[in-house]
Amino acid sequence: MRKTLVVALVGALAAGAMVGGATIAMAQGDVIAQRKDNRKQTAAAMRAIKAIVDAKGPTAGAVEQAAKLKTLEAAFVKLFPAGSDKGET
């Protein structure tokens, strides 16, 4: 009886570790997607600013895009928690 209980407990812990590992991998995948999306939005804002500068017209639109960049950069830094420098980033 005791041996069966130990085997069941070890099996449950192993299954929990596999599920937990998969959850972490999925969460990491979500973070990577968020990072990529953030960079795409940043690139779009930079292109908009460049177009305004190249047009040599009113720069009011650049202020809005610069504010967007500031928000995106603040969010981007938070997408790199401790230990996230390993693996695919």
Backbone torsions as a table, in degrees:
resi	resn	phi	psi	omega
1	MET	NA	-46.0	-178.3
2	ARG	-65.2	-39.9	179.0
3	LYS	-63.4	-41.0	178.6
4	THR	-62.9	-40.4	179.2
5	LEU	-65.1	-42.0	179.4
6	VAL	-64.9	-43.9	179.4
7	VAL	-63.3	-42.0	179.0
8	ALA	-64.6	-40.6	179.3
9	LEU	-65.0	-44.7	178.6
10	VAL	-63.0	-41.8	178.2
11	GLY	-62.5	-41.7	179.0
12	ALA	-65.6	-41.1	178.2
13	LEU	-64.9	-41.0	178.5
14	ALA	-63.7	-43.6	178.7
15	ALA	-63.5	-41.0	177.9
16	GLY	-62.9	-39.2	179.1
17	ALA	-65.2	-39.6	179.4
18	MET	-66.5	-43.6	179.2
19	VAL	-65.8	-42.7	178.4
20	GLY	-62.1	-41.1	178.3
21	GLY	-64.1	-39.4	178.5
22	ALA	-66.6	-38.6	178.5
23	THR	-64.1	-42.7	178.4
24	ILE	-63.4	-41.5	178.9
25	ALA	-63.0	-40.7	178.9
26	MET	-66.2	-41.2	178.8
27	ALA	-63.6	-40.4	178.4
28	GLN	-63.5	-39.7	177.6
29	GLY	-61.3	-40.7	177.9
30	ASP	-62.9	-41.0	179.8
31	VAL	-64.7	-41.1	179.1
32	ILE	-62.5	-42.6	177.7
33	ALA	-63.0	-39.4	178.1
34	GLN	-65.1	-40.0	178.1
35	ARG	-62.5	-45.5	-179.4
36	LYS	-63.7	-41.9	178.4
37	ASP	-63.3	-41.5	179.0
38	ASN	-60.4	-44.3	-179.2
39	ARG	-66.4	-36.0	177.8
40	LYS	-65.6	-41.5	177.8
41	GLN	-66.1	-38.3	177.9
42	THR	-63.1	-44.4	179.2
43	ALA	-61.4	-40.6	179.5
44	ALA	-64.0	-41.3	178.4
45	ALA	-65.3	-40.2	178.7
46	MET	-65.0	-40.7	177.4
47	ARG	-62.9	-39.1	178.8
48	ALA	-64.4	-41.5	178.0
49	ILE	-65.0	-43.2	179.2
50	LYS	-60.8	-41.3	179.8
51	ALA	-62.9	-38.7	178.2
52	ILE	-66.0	-43.9	179.5
53	VAL	-65.4	-45.0	-179.8
54	ASP	-63.0	-33.4	-179.4
55	ALA	-74.7	-15.9	-179.8
56	LYS	53.6	35.0	179.8
57	GLY	-105.1	-158.2	178.6
58	PRO	-60.6	139.4	-175.4
59	THR	-99.7	8.6	-178.6
60	ALA	-58.3	-37.2	179.0
61	GLY	-65.4	-27.7	179.8
62	ALA	-68.6	-30.7	179.8
63	VAL	-64.2	-44.2	178.8
64	GLU	-62.0	-43.1	-179.9
65	GLN	-67.7	-37.0	178.0
66	ALA	-65.1	-39.3	177.1
67	ALA	-63.4	-38.6	177.4
68	LYS	-63.9	-41.9	177.9
69	LEU	-60.1	-42.5	-180.0
70	LYS	-60.6	-43.6	178.7
71	THR	-65.3	-43.9	179.8
72	LEU	-63.5	-40.8	-180.0
73	GLU	-66.7	-40.3	177.7
74	ALA	-62.0	-39.0	178.9
75	ALA	-72.1	-35.8	-176.4
76	PHE	-63.2	-41.9	-179.2
77	VAL	-60.0	-36.0	-178.6
78	LYS	-73.4	-10.9	179.2
79	LEU	-84.6	5.9	179.7
80	PHE	-124.7	72.7	177.7
81	PRO	-69.3	168.6	179.3
82	ALA	-54.2	135.6	179.7
83	GLY	87.8	-3.6	-177.9
84	SER	-83.8	4.6	179.0
85	ASP	-85.1	6.4	179.6
86	LYS	-108.1	143.2	175.5
87	GLY	78.9	-161.0	-179.3
88	GLU	-72.1	124.9	179.7
89	THR	-124.2	NA	NA
